[in-house]
Amino acid sequence: MRCVRTINEAHVAEPGLAVVEVAAADDETAFAIQQLLAARCVVAPADRTTREPGEPGVRLRCFLDLRQVPDA
């Protein structure tokens, strides 16, 4: 059975805020995608991936703030 994680209203309360869930073959790929996103906007990064029983690959959820640019 799939575990559904709800998105808190605060995570998307204003324009420019987003929740992104990455589905990837492995941890390395999921974290590489997170790094690509972090180069373009402010990210509250995930520190681990999750696996759903019976489903292929891994998932990673991170939170974006498109209103800000990351520190150089």
C-alpha positions as CSV (number, residue, x, y, z in Angstrom):
1,M,0.0,0.0,0.0
2,R,1.3,3.4,-1.0
3,C,2.0,5.9,1.9
4,V,0.5,9.3,0.9
5,R,2.3,12.2,2.4
6,T,0.1,15.3,2.5
7,I,1.4,18.7,1.4
8,N,1.1,21.3,4.2
9,E,-0.7,24.6,3.1
10,A,2.3,26.6,4.3
11,H,4.5,24.9,1.7
12,V,2.4,26.4,-1.2
13,A,0.8,29.4,0.6
14,E,2.2,32.0,-1.8
15,P,3.0,32.3,-5.5
16,G,6.6,31.1,-6.1
17,L,6.5,28.3,-3.4
18,A,6.4,24.7,-4.6
19,V,6.8,21.2,-3.5
20,V,8.6,18.9,-5.9
21,E,8.7,15.1,-5.7
22,V,11.4,13.5,-7.8
23,A,11.0,9.9,-8.9
24,A,14.4,8.4,-9.9
25,A,16.1,5.0,-10.5
26,D,18.5,5.5,-7.5
27,D,19.6,7.9,-4.7
28,E,22.4,9.3,-6.8
29,T,20.1,10.4,-9.6
30,A,17.5,11.9,-7.2
31,F,20.1,13.9,-5.3
32,A,21.6,15.1,-8.6
33,I,18.2,16.5,-9.6
34,Q,17.9,18.2,-6.3
35,Q,21.3,19.9,-6.9
36,L,20.2,21.1,-10.3
37,L,17.1,22.7,-8.7
38,A,19.2,24.3,-6.0
39,A,21.4,26.0,-8.6
40,R,18.4,27.9,-9.9
41,C,16.3,28.7,-6.8
42,V,16.3,28.3,-3.0
43,V,15.6,24.7,-1.9
44,A,14.9,23.2,1.4
45,P,16.7,20.0,0.6
46,A,15.8,16.5,1.5
47,D,18.5,14.5,3.2
48,R,17.1,11.0,2.3
49,T,15.0,9.3,-0.3
50,T,12.1,7.0,0.3
51,R,11.1,3.7,-1.4
52,E,7.6,2.5,-1.9
53,P,7.2,-1.3,-1.5
54,G,6.4,-2.9,-4.9
55,E,7.3,0.3,-6.9
56,P,10.6,0.7,-8.8
57,G,13.2,3.4,-7.8
58,V,13.2,6.0,-5.1
59,R,11.4,9.3,-4.4
60,L,12.7,12.5,-3.0
61,R,10.6,15.5,-1.9
62,C,12.0,19.0,-1.6
63,F,10.6,22.4,-1.2
64,L,11.3,25.3,-3.5
65,D,11.1,29.1,-3.2
66,L,11.3,30.6,-6.7
67,R,11.1,34.1,-5.3
68,Q,14.7,34.0,-4.1
69,V,18.0,33.1,-5.8
70,P,20.5,30.9,-4.2
71,D,23.6,32.3,-2.6
72,A,26.6,32.4,-4.9
